[in-house]
Amino acid sequence: MDLLLIKKMMQTTFALRRQTIVRTCPPVNELMDLWPALKMESEVYAEFQRITNQNLPNTFYVAFDRHLSRLMVIFRQKASKTGKTAEALAEIFKIHDEQELHDINTRRTTVIHALPVYLQEDTSGFFRTCTEESEPELGGVAVALLTVISDNGTSQVQYQPVTISVVIENDIVVSLPRLADAFLVMFGLIYALHLSYPKGLTNTFEFTQKILLGLEDRKLSPKLQTLKNDLMMHV
């Protein structure tokens, strides 16, 4: 595979691709047939940079990892209180604390699961799980992250998955080994394909866009403004 040639051709066809995507909004599978390079992690990041002039993985991970410890503290504080949100967060941190390994990837995974819960958003259709032997049910799925596991574990947070697949419009687009990378590729594809954020997870994705990446960050929802203020006090 000639990656340099692919990159050159994707750059050459960028204007045509944007015109096609923004003006006619064809189905994602048609776009992927036209430009299969968008199934490659490196080309998703390259496309994002063409659109925003921003290096997606570098910018995201610098900001995310800088706030990771504080986010863990904020979410644990909420988990110690009462109510459905607190109970859901407490369950996530119970699973986290039971892990033998607590490295950067463990913390990233925990925070990605905890963030939408803290923001009181519905993750039921977004985080999906299946085993290697089972066929995932992807009918009617607009956007989701599918965790493939090796057994029939029931844990809502998986720290050692087989793969994490990005699902868009019922189809698996790309599979990666870690949740954070899959989440980031999904975010990049949403920009590249001019898609709406997943239904019910607007605050989670706007947190990524406006707080972590600093894109179009002039107006934040009250929940995000409160969270941002808390984070900025401890940078």
N, C-alpha and C positions, 0 to 999 in steps of 0.2 A: 504494500500500500504506500503510495507516494503522498505523504502528508503535506509536503511543501506545495505540490501541485493542487491538492484539494484546497488548501488554504488560499492559494492564488485564485482558483476558480470561484470559490465562495466570495472572495473579495470583489472579483470582477462582476459577479451576478447580484451583488448586494442591493443595488438600487432597484433592479427588476423584482427581486424577492420582496423588498419592502412594499413596493407598489402593489404587487399581487396580494400580499398578506393583508395590508391595511385597507385596500379598496374593495377587494372581493371576498375576503374572509372565507376562503375555501376550507373544507374539512381538513383536520390535521393529517389524516392518513394520506391525503392527496399531496399535501406539502412535503411530507416525508418521502413520498415516491419521487417528487421532483428534486428534492434536495436531501438525500439520505445522509449527508454529512452532519445534519442537525441531530443525528442519533449519537454523535461522538461528543464526549465530554469536552474535549479541547475546542471543538468547533462551536459548541454552545457558548463557551466563555468568549471565544473570538467574536461571535455574533453580538453578544451583549456589549462587548467593547466597541464594536462598530456603531451600535445604537446610542450608547451612553458615554463613550470615551472613558470607560472605567474598567479596571481589571477586577472582575467580579470575585474570584477566589481570594486574591490578596487583600482587597478592601474588606470583604466580609469577615474573613478569619481574624484579621488584625482587630477589627472592632468587636466581633463576637467574643473572642478570647479575652479581650481587655475587660469586658463586662461580665464574663462568665461567673466569677466568684460572687460578685454582688447579686447577680440574678439568682444564684443558688440560695443566698441568704434571704432575699426578698420572698422567694417562693417557699422556703422553709418556715419563715415567719407566718405566712398565710396558712400554711399547713397545720400550724399549731393552734389555730383558732377553730371555730365551729362553723358548720354549714356544709353544703354539698361541695363547693369549690375546695374548701379546706380538706374535706375527706378524700376527694379525688387526688389532690396534691400529696396528701399524706401517704396514699397508696403508692404513688409514683416514687416517692422518696424511700419508702419501705423496700421496694424492689432495688432501688439504687444502692441503699446501704447494705443489702445482702450480697452485693457483688464482691468477689475477691480482689478484682483489679479496679482501681479508681484512678484512671489516667485521664488525659484530656478528652479522649473520645467518649469515655463513659460520661463525663460531665456534659459534653456537647449533646449527647443523646438524651440525657435526662432533661436538660433545659429545653430542647426542641419539643419534647413531649409535654413539659410542664407549662411552657409559655401560653399556648392557647387555652389551657385549663385555667390558668391565672387570669387570663383576659375574658373568661367565661364564654368561650366559643365552643362550637360543636365539632368535635373531631371524629365522631362515630363513622362517617363515611370516608374520611381522609386517611386515617391510619388503618390499613388492612393487613391481615396476616393469613398465610397459608403454608402448608408443608411442601416439601419437595415432591411428594407423591401425589398431592391433591391438585386439582385444577381450580385456579382462582376464579371466583365469580366477578367478572368485570363488566357485566351488562349494565348500562346506564351510568357508568362511572365517568364523570367529566374530568376530574383531576384527583389523583390519590397517590400515596406511597404504599407499595405492597412489600411487606417484610416476608421473605421466604425463610422458614426455619426447618431444622432437620428432624424435629419431633413434634409431638402434639401438645407442646407447652401452651399454657393458657395465659401466661404473663402478658400484660398490655404493653410492656416495654421490653424489647429484646436487645441485649448488648452484644450478642455473638450470632448475628443472622448469617444465613448462607449468602443471601444477597438482599439488597433493597432496590425495588424496581419503581421507576417513575411511570405512572399510568396516566395517559391523556386520551380522552374520548374512547374509552374501552380497550385501548391497546397499550401494551408495554413498549415504551420508547427506548429506554436504556436501563441497565442494571448495574449497580455499584456496590462495593462492599460495606460502606458506612452510611448511616442515616444522614449525617450532616452534609456529606457530599451529594447524596441523592436529593436532599431538600434544596441544596444550592443549584443543582442542575435544573430541577423543576422550576425554581425561581427564574433562572436564565431563560428557560424555554417559554415561560409565560410572557416574558418580554419579547423574545425572538418571534413567537407565533402570534403576538398581539392578543393574548387571551385575558379573560377576566380572572381575578383571584378566586380561589375556591369558595363556593357559597358557604357563608357562616364563618370564614376564617380571614376576613378582611383585615382585622387588627393585627393578626399574626404576621401576615405578609406585608402590611404597611409598617410594622415594626422593623422588618428586614429592610424594606425600601427606604423609609424615611429616617429611622434612627441609626441603623447600622451602616447603611450605604449613603445616607445624606442626599437622596434623590427626591426632589420636589417635596421638601420637608417643611414648607411654610405653615401648613395647617395640619394639626394632629387632633385626633379624637380626645376627649377628656381622659379616657383610660390611658392612652398612649402618652399624653402630656404628663400625667402623674408619674408614670413609670420612667419616662425620660428624665424628669426632674430628680427623681430618686437616684437614677444612675449617674447623672452629671454631678451630683453632690459628692460622689465617692470615686470619681476618676482620678 
